[in-house]
Amino acid sequence: MPILLGVFAALFVGISDAFGRGSARRADSVSHVSTQMLVGVFAALPVALVLGSSFIGRDVVRGIVSGLILAVGLAVVYRAMALSSSAVVAPTAAVLAALVPLVWDLAGGTRLTTLETLGCLIALLSLVLTTINPDLGDRVRQGLVLALGGGVLFGISIVVAADTSEASGAWPAVSQRAGGFVAMAALAQARRVPVMLAPDVRKFGVGGGIAGALGMVCWIMGAQLGDVGTVSVVGSTYPAVVVVLAARFDDDVVKWWQALGIVGAITGSALIALG
């Protein structure tokens, strides 16, 4: 079951990120994430109620904190995708999201395994391939810098959300979405941009909100039922989903060597999780 949930997590997160890129090219990424998170609350809540999840205060709070961090990361990454390319941004953010929990464990005294060391080398070398695209010019650097920042925030949110109990089920995903909405609504007000997307682009926020919420429900519950590593291995394939969708539906161009780099980045992230 955890592996199957990881597959669905990768699929839904990839779809959500594709909606996010499409929206960020047409509207402010903060408005998109705010809309996405609010829709996500209503998408995840029925799952929590139907599954009979227990409302455990500690786990709900961890979900809120995770959401505050994740929302900022999403806004940064979606902006990066709009400025640059999904082939540059998605694998970079995914690798950083895998490396941060690893660094957290190392800080706690854990030593690198052979698989983790190999995974780090493969992932970092593969990112060199994904960031080579002469057609983008300086936009490669812009996308890369933002992707690094967003990926670090993704990793921190994973560390915070990972330690929730099986009994809480989907409630951490609900509170994560709620926390993310509060963060983005406040940021939107501070920046004087709309809290919600305009009607002509709202479909991106709705689609991204539903897919993102379901993806996090699958990821969190998969980690609760099995272990974080198993779900992360399968879930780390989500960059392939977002890149394929962006190329097919949003006119994103992916060079053959970038595609090779994406495969390598996914492989490296999976080895890190397996380690």
URBEL-V975655 format. One record per backbone hydrogen bond with DSSP energy under -1.0 kcal/mol. NH is the residue of the N-H (numbers start at 1). CO is the residue of the C=O. Records with the same first field share a line. If there is no record, write none. Layout:
NH = CO / CO
This chain:
5 = 1
6 = 2
7 = 3
8 = 4
9 = 5
10 = 6
11 = 7
12 = 8
13 = 9
14 = 10
15 = 11
16 = 12
17 = 13
18 = 14
19 = 15
20 = 16
21 = 17
22 = 18
23 = 19
24 = 20
25 = 21
26 = 23
27 = 23
32 = 28
33 = 29
34 = 30
35 = 31
36 = 32
37 = 33
38 = 34
39 = 35
40 = 36
41 = 37
42 = 38
43 = 39
44 = 40
45 = 41
48 = 44
49 = 45
50 = 46
51 = 47
53 = 48
54 = 167
56 = 54
60 = 56
61 = 57
62 = 58
63 = 59
64 = 60
65 = 61
66 = 62
67 = 63
68 = 64
69 = 65
70 = 66
71 = 67
72 = 68
73 = 69
74 = 70
75 = 71
76 = 72
77 = 73
78 = 74
79 = 75
80 = 76
81 = 77
82 = 78
83 = 79
84 = 80
89 = 85
90 = 86
93 = 89
94 = 90
95 = 91
96 = 92
97 = 93
98 = 94
99 = 95
100 = 96
103 = 99
104 = 100
105 = 101
106 = 102
107 = 103
109 = 106
110 = 105
117 = 113
118 = 114
119 = 115
120 = 116
121 = 117
122 = 118
123 = 119
124 = 120
125 = 121
126 = 122
127 = 123
130 = 126
131 = 127
132 = 129
136 = 133
139 = 136
140 = 137
142 = 138
143 = 139
144 = 140
145 = 141
146 = 142
147 = 143
148 = 144
149 = 145
150 = 146
151 = 147
152 = 148
153 = 149
154 = 150
155 = 151
156 = 152
157 = 153
158 = 154
159 = 155
160 = 156
161 = 157
162 = 158
164 = 162
169 = 166
171 = 168
174 = 170
175 = 171
176 = 172
177 = 173
178 = 174
179 = 175
180 = 176
181 = 177
182 = 178
183 = 179
184 = 180
185 = 181
186 = 182
187 = 183
188 = 184
189 = 185
190 = 186
191 = 187
193 = 188
201 = 198
204 = 201
206 = 202
207 = 203
208 = 204
209 = 205
210 = 206
211 = 207
212 = 208
213 = 209
214 = 210
215 = 211
216 = 212
217 = 213
218 = 214
219 = 215
220 = 216
221 = 217
222 = 218
223 = 219
224 = 220
225 = 221
226 = 222
231 = 227
232 = 228
233 = 229
234 = 230
235 = 231
236 = 232
237 = 234
238 = 235
240 = 237
242 = 238
243 = 239
244 = 240
245 = 241
246 = 242
247 = 243
248 = 244
249 = 245
250 = 246
252 = 246
259 = 255
260 = 256
261 = 257
262 = 258
263 = 259
264 = 260
265 = 261
266 = 262
267 = 263
268 = 264
269 = 265
270 = 266
271 = 267
272 = 268
273 = 269
274 = 270
275 = 271
